Amino acid sequence: MRSDTIDLADQFLVVDISDALSERDKVKFTVHTKTTLSDFQKPEFSVLRQHEEFIRLHNALEESEDYAGMIIRPAPPRSHFDASREKLQKLGEGDGSMTKEEFAKMK
């Protein structure tokens, strides 16, 4: 059994997912990361990710013994990505009928 104790008192890791972009039949999201952890090469960076990548990451974390006993949130359902893609396509076609609530969810 392996146990590591890490004092995060002065360190942080913040991950934010936003900016849904529709590209043909795929929706891509921007993942922003800010951290003071020395394991990362840069303190702040952003990458584009697709739904399939969230699923692969979720499955890898669940299957890894390194994360046994930890709570891993479920991956977002595909329907959330499909709904975002449909909204973005409508906006791209000139249908600007997005409510404030829908816009807030897309952020």
C-alpha positions as CSV (number, residue, x, y, z in Angstrom):
1,M,0.0,0.0,0.0
2,R,1.3,3.4,-1.0
3,S,0.4,6.6,0.7
4,D,1.7,10.1,-0.1
5,T,1.1,13.1,2.1
6,I,1.1,16.4,0.3
7,D,0.6,19.8,2.1
8,L,-1.4,21.9,-0.3
9,A,-1.6,24.9,2.1
10,D,0.2,27.2,-0.2
11,Q,-0.5,25.4,-3.5
12,F,-3.5,25.2,-5.7
13,L,-4.9,23.6,-8.9
14,V,-7.8,25.2,-10.6
15,V,-9.4,23.7,-13.8
16,D,-12.1,25.4,-15.7
17,I,-13.9,24.1,-18.8
18,S,-15.5,26.6,-21.1
19,D,-15.8,28.0,-24.6
20,A,-17.7,25.4,-26.6
21,L,-16.7,25.5,-30.2
22,S,-18.5,23.6,-32.9
23,E,-16.4,22.0,-35.7
24,R,-18.5,20.0,-38.1
25,D,-19.9,17.1,-36.1
26,K,-17.7,17.7,-33.0
27,V,-17.9,20.1,-30.1
28,K,-14.6,21.1,-28.5
29,F,-14.2,22.7,-25.1
30,T,-11.3,24.8,-23.8
31,V,-9.8,23.5,-20.6
32,H,-8.0,26.3,-18.6
33,T,-5.6,25.2,-15.9
34,K,-3.9,27.4,-13.2
35,T,-1.6,25.9,-10.6
36,T,1.3,26.5,-8.3
37,L,2.1,22.7,-8.2
38,S,5.7,22.1,-9.4
39,D,4.6,18.9,-11.4
40,F,3.4,21.2,-14.1
41,Q,5.7,22.9,-16.6
42,K,3.7,26.1,-16.7
43,P,1.6,27.8,-14.0
44,E,-1.2,28.5,-16.5
45,F,-2.2,26.9,-19.8
46,S,-5.2,26.0,-22.0
47,V,-6.0,23.1,-24.2
48,L,-8.8,22.1,-26.5
49,R,-10.6,18.8,-25.7
50,Q,-13.5,16.7,-27.1
51,H,-16.1,14.6,-25.3
52,E,-14.3,11.4,-26.2
53,E,-11.2,12.6,-24.4
54,F,-13.2,13.2,-21.2
55,I,-14.5,9.6,-21.5
56,R,-11.0,8.2,-22.0
57,L,-9.7,10.1,-19.0
58,H,-12.5,9.1,-16.8
59,N,-12.1,5.4,-17.7
60,A,-8.3,5.6,-17.2
61,L,-8.8,7.1,-13.7
62,E,-11.4,4.5,-12.8
63,E,-9.1,1.6,-13.9
64,S,-5.9,2.9,-12.3
65,E,-4.9,1.4,-9.0
66,D,-3.3,4.8,-8.1
67,Y,-6.7,6.3,-7.7
68,A,-8.4,3.3,-5.9
69,G,-10.6,4.5,-3.1
70,M,-10.9,8.1,-4.5
71,I,-14.2,9.6,-5.7
72,I,-14.1,10.2,-9.5
73,R,-16.9,12.2,-10.8
74,P,-18.8,10.7,-13.8
75,A,-17.8,12.0,-17.3
76,P,-20.3,14.5,-18.7
77,P,-23.1,12.7,-20.7
78,R,-22.9,12.8,-24.5
79,S,-26.3,14.6,-24.6
80,H,-24.7,17.7,-23.0
81,F,-22.2,17.9,-25.8
82,D,-24.8,17.2,-28.5
83,A,-27.0,19.9,-27.0
84,S,-24.1,22.4,-27.1
85,R,-23.3,21.5,-30.7
86,E,-27.0,22.0,-31.8
87,K,-27.1,25.4,-30.1
88,L,-23.8,26.5,-31.7
89,Q,-25.0,25.3,-35.1
90,K,-28.3,27.3,-34.7
91,L,-26.3,30.4,-33.7
92,G,-24.0,29.9,-36.7
93,E,-27.0,29.7,-39.0
94,G,-28.3,33.1,-37.7
95,D,-30.9,31.8,-35.2
96,G,-29.9,34.0,-32.2
97,S,-32.7,32.6,-30.0
98,M,-30.5,31.6,-27.0
99,T,-31.8,32.5,-23.6
100,K,-29.6,34.0,-20.9
101,E,-29.8,30.7,-18.9
102,E,-28.7,28.7,-22.0
103,F,-25.8,31.1,-22.6
104,A,-24.7,30.9,-19.0
105,K,-24.6,27.1,-19.2
106,M,-22.4,27.3,-22.3
107,K,-19.7,29.3,-20.4
